[in-house]
Amino acid sequence: MNIIKPLLTGKLAIANYLLYSVIVTLIDTSIVWILVRFSVVHLVAANTIGVITGFIIHYILASKSVFKTNYSIVGFTIYLLTFLFGLTFANGLIYMCYNHVFFAYSVDLRILLSKGVSVILPFFALYYIRKYLFSFLKRKEDKHP
């Protein structure tokens, strides 16, 4: 048991972040697939709708349990700004992959593969950016309560 504890220390946060991200990704991807497949809106608009929905759900789930922060204006601003970066990154990736990388595949596979790339890369980027910013915020709050 003493061997396992050090291995898991610090990993629970990213595991929870991953779990919440998987839940949000399933919701997000379903929204994108439905909107694009039934030609309701353009791919990038559908992705934006899916990602915004996911952002709201993810913020509510991860703020307290992963980053140990209270719901606040500063915390929400950090989440929002990193979200906007992630959205821009994800939209660029999904557009590039759909139109250039996976263009030879069927429409359904193009959507799913492109969405997969647009989820995986921003996942890691956002986790580490948010982890850094929230730890910086926590240090600042601890120093000047």
C-alpha positions as CSV (number, residue, x, y, z in Angstrom):
1,M,0.0,0.0,0.0
2,N,2.9,2.4,0.8
3,I,4.2,1.8,-2.7
4,I,1.0,2.7,-4.5
5,K,0.3,5.9,-2.6
6,P,3.3,7.8,-4.0
7,L,2.5,6.6,-7.5
8,L,-1.0,8.0,-7.2
9,T,-0.1,11.2,-5.5
10,G,-0.9,14.1,-7.9
11,K,-2.5,11.8,-10.4
12,L,-6.0,12.0,-9.0
13,A,-6.4,15.5,-10.3
14,I,-5.5,14.6,-13.9
15,A,-7.6,11.4,-13.6
16,N,-10.7,13.5,-12.6
17,Y,-9.9,16.0,-15.3
18,L,-9.7,13.2,-17.8
19,L,-13.0,11.6,-16.5
20,Y,-14.8,15.0,-16.8
21,S,-13.3,15.6,-20.2
22,V,-14.5,12.2,-21.4
23,I,-18.0,12.9,-20.3
24,V,-17.9,16.4,-21.8
25,T,-16.4,15.0,-25.0
26,L,-19.1,12.5,-25.5
27,I,-21.7,15.2,-25.1
28,D,-19.7,17.6,-27.3
29,T,-19.1,15.1,-30.1
30,S,-22.7,14.0,-30.1
31,I,-23.8,17.6,-30.6
32,V,-21.3,18.1,-33.4
33,W,-22.1,14.9,-35.2
34,I,-25.9,15.5,-35.0
35,L,-25.6,19.1,-36.2
36,V,-23.2,18.4,-39.1
37,R,-24.8,15.1,-40.1
38,F,-28.3,16.5,-40.4
39,S,-26.9,19.7,-42.0
40,V,-28.2,22.0,-39.4
41,V,-25.1,24.2,-39.2
42,H,-21.6,24.4,-40.7
43,L,-18.8,22.2,-39.1
44,V,-17.0,25.0,-37.3
45,A,-20.3,26.5,-35.9
46,A,-21.4,23.0,-34.8
47,N,-18.0,22.5,-33.1
48,T,-18.3,25.9,-31.4
49,I,-21.8,24.9,-30.0
50,G,-20.5,21.6,-28.8
51,V,-17.4,23.1,-27.2
52,I,-19.3,25.9,-25.5
53,T,-21.7,23.3,-24.0
54,G,-18.7,21.3,-22.8
55,F,-17.0,24.3,-21.4
56,I,-19.9,25.1,-19.1
57,I,-20.2,21.5,-17.9
58,H,-16.5,21.1,-17.5
59,Y,-16.1,24.4,-15.5
60,I,-18.8,23.3,-13.0
61,L,-17.3,19.8,-12.6
62,A,-13.5,20.6,-12.5
63,S,-13.1,23.9,-10.8
64,K,-13.5,22.6,-7.2
65,S,-12.5,19.0,-7.5
66,V,-9.5,19.3,-9.9
67,F,-8.1,22.8,-9.4
68,K,-9.3,23.2,-5.8
69,T,-10.6,26.7,-6.5
70,N,-13.9,28.3,-5.5
71,Y,-16.3,29.6,-8.1
72,S,-15.2,33.2,-8.5
73,I,-14.8,35.9,-11.1
74,V,-11.0,35.3,-11.3
75,G,-11.4,31.5,-11.5
76,F,-14.1,31.8,-14.2
77,T,-12.0,34.3,-16.1
78,I,-9.0,31.9,-16.1
79,Y,-11.3,29.1,-17.3
80,L,-12.9,31.4,-19.9
81,L,-9.6,32.7,-21.4
82,T,-8.1,29.3,-21.5
83,F,-11.3,28.0,-23.0
84,L,-11.2,30.7,-25.8
85,F,-7.6,29.6,-26.5
86,G,-8.7,26.0,-26.6
87,L,-11.7,26.7,-28.8
88,T,-9.5,28.5,-31.3
89,F,-7.0,25.7,-31.3
90,A,-9.7,23.0,-31.6
91,N,-11.5,24.8,-34.4
92,G,-8.3,25.2,-36.3
93,L,-7.5,21.5,-35.8
94,I,-10.9,20.2,-36.8
95,Y,-11.0,22.4,-39.9
96,M,-7.5,21.4,-41.0
97,C,-8.0,17.7,-40.3
98,Y,-11.5,17.5,-41.9
99,N,-10.5,19.4,-45.1
100,H,-6.8,18.3,-45.5
101,V,-5.8,15.4,-43.3
102,F,-8.8,13.0,-43.5
103,F,-10.3,14.3,-46.7
104,A,-10.2,10.8,-48.4
105,Y,-12.4,9.2,-45.7
106,S,-16.2,9.0,-45.6
107,V,-18.0,12.0,-44.0
108,D,-18.8,10.2,-40.8
109,L,-15.2,9.0,-40.3
110,R,-13.9,12.5,-41.3
111,I,-16.1,14.1,-38.6
112,L,-15.1,11.6,-35.9
113,L,-11.3,11.5,-36.7
114,S,-11.1,15.3,-37.0
115,K,-13.1,15.8,-33.8
116,G,-10.8,13.3,-32.0
117,V,-7.7,15.3,-33.0
118,S,-9.4,18.5,-32.0
119,V,-10.1,17.1,-28.5
120,I,-6.8,15.3,-27.7
121,L,-4.3,18.0,-28.3
122,P,-6.2,20.8,-26.6
123,F,-6.9,18.5,-23.6
124,F,-3.3,18.4,-22.6
125,A,-2.6,22.0,-23.4
126,L,-5.5,23.3,-21.4
127,Y,-4.9,21.0,-18.4
128,Y,-1.3,22.2,-18.0
129,I,-2.1,25.8,-18.7
130,R,-5.0,25.8,-16.2
131,K,-2.9,23.9,-13.6
132,Y,-0.2,26.5,-13.8
133,L,-2.6,29.5,-13.7
134,F,-4.7,28.1,-10.8
135,S,-1.6,27.2,-8.8
136,F,-0.3,30.7,-9.4
137,L,-3.6,32.1,-8.3
138,K,-3.6,29.9,-5.2
139,R,-0.1,31.1,-4.2
140,K,-1.1,34.7,-4.7
141,E,-4.2,34.2,-2.5
142,D,-2.2,32.4,0.2
143,K,0.3,35.2,0.2
144,H,-2.3,38.0,0.4
145,P,-5.5,36.6,1.9
